[in-house]
Amino acid sequence: MTTTDPRRAIPRTDVLLAHPALAAAIPELGMPRVRAAVRAAQARARSGEIGPDEVAGSARSEIAHAREVPISLRRVLNATGVLVHTNLGRAPLTEAAIEAIRVAAGYVDVEFDVGTGARAQRGRGALDALLSAVPGAKAALVVNNGAAALALAASALAAGREVVVSRGELIEIGDGFRLPDLLESTGARLREVGTTNRTHLADYRAAVGPDTGFVLKVHPSNFRVNGFTRTVGCAELSHALSENEIPLVVDIGSGLLQSDPMLPEEPDAASTLADGADLVTASGDKLLGGPQAGIVLGRADLIERLRRHPLARALRVDKLTLAALESTLTGPPTGVERALHTSADEMHSRTIGFARALGDIDAEVVAATGAVGGGGAPGVPLPGWAVAIPETYAVPLRTGRPCVVARTHAGRCLIDLRCIDPVDEPALAARVREIAEGGS
Ligand SMILES: *Cc1c(COP(=O)(O)O)cnc(C)c1O
């Protein structure tokens, strides 16, 4: 290259990235995409296709194109204090799980034994991790979600036969989806027993017989019935059913694998199996804190029947889910777990620090109660704190960048930091200040 080579005049990457129009695109599209646009424009100039003075403009049109095909999902800062928020994608994955997905995204030995060069059991790492986490389970299976786990159990164990279930456990899980409809769609017939508030062991005893595929217990994970109530526990039910070898399937919902002292009422897989359940089904992205998945744990012969059912192939999970699930089970504490176990005192000092970072905005630290959410532990309050600011902040917070979803209550906007990663706090505070200063 000579000193007069026009290519020497091509603007450097850092100069271009500081260009206002390009710099403004970084928070929206991300540095990699903006940098890629810049590099593409520089390459065009290097090849002589455009002049050095056209590089910035070319990068801008690359960015305009990138805007036309963005990913439609946007990152949300969950300031609601609700841990498992279905509308916000339920559990946030750990960095370790995200890294596991990155690894699994390429060619991987998901169904291959590198030692022998032969086919191997799909997802054995995730299955082993499940069995280590719940030693009482003899076998495990992973499917698309909790609903798929139930549908597969009903298809494999009760198609053309009866599923015996209490009327108090026929739940709607959200968006109009109802477990009874799901079960019946498999060809199983529902045999409802008891009443909404009270079901006795005698009700189950009277209903089971040669036509029973299994008895189902469902954890009412999004509501509570108080007052004059009676349910039959797993231990009692399993004992009664063992006489006629009728399987007991328990949908625990939230995917808590071991009991958690914070949530004494929430059923967990280990205790439910110890109480005599033959199969336990659960979701992967509620209290378990992992990717969307349906987990089935329990008796090896029953799991094998589910695994060999034709529908199992249609409900199986991809390698990305298997990777994220294994990492969730073997890796660091999940975001859900950390948010659940943050004490009120810790929340208080974080919230006070955050309120200070807002400067002279009309903000007050107030007591606020977090919740696990529709994914489990209904009615269990998580005592904590929030920063209350005027309600007028709620819409700009939600529609701006970063996108912040907060709660509004009694004319105020409550920012609860429980589900916010501390590294995101400065950006959140900056956004509130920006709105206060009249930014939109
Ligand atoms: C959430 C839930 C389901 C559905 O699980 P998905 O993973 O959302 O399909 C089923 N049963 C119970 C008890 C639940 O809480």
The ligand as a MOL file (V3000), in Angstrom:
LIG
                    3D

  0  0  0     0  0            999 V3000
M  V30 BEGIN CTAB
M  V30 COUNTS 15 15 0 0 0
M  V30 BEGIN ATOM
M  V30 1 C -47.6540 -25.1790 35.0310 0
M  V30 2 C -48.3850 -26.4200 35.2810 0
M  V30 3 C -48.6710 -27.3010 34.2360 0
M  V30 4 C -48.2880 -27.0070 32.8230 0
M  V30 5 O -46.9010 -27.0480 32.6740 0
M  V30 6 P -46.2290 -26.3850 31.3700 0
M  V30 7 O -44.7740 -26.6570 31.5770 0
M  V30 8 O -46.6010 -24.9540 31.4180 0
M  V30 9 O -46.8000 -27.0990 30.2090 0
M  V30 10 C -49.3270 -28.4530 34.5290 0
M  V30 11 N -49.6960 -28.7450 35.8000 0
M  V30 12 C -49.4230 -27.9280 36.8270 0
M  V30 13 C -49.8390 -28.3210 38.1980 0
M  V30 14 C -48.7580 -26.7350 36.5990 0
M  V30 15 O -48.4810 -25.9280 37.6310 0
M  V30 END ATOM
M  V30 BEGIN BOND
M  V30 1 1 1 2
M  V30 2 1 2 3
M  V30 3 2 2 14
M  V30 4 1 3 4
M  V30 5 2 3 10
M  V30 6 1 4 5
M  V30 7 1 5 6
M  V30 8 2 6 7
M  V30 9 1 6 8
M  V30 10 1 6 9
M  V30 11 1 10 11
M  V30 12 2 11 12
M  V30 13 1 12 13
M  V30 14 1 12 14
M  V30 15 1 14 15
M  V30 END BOND
M  V30 END CTAB
M  END
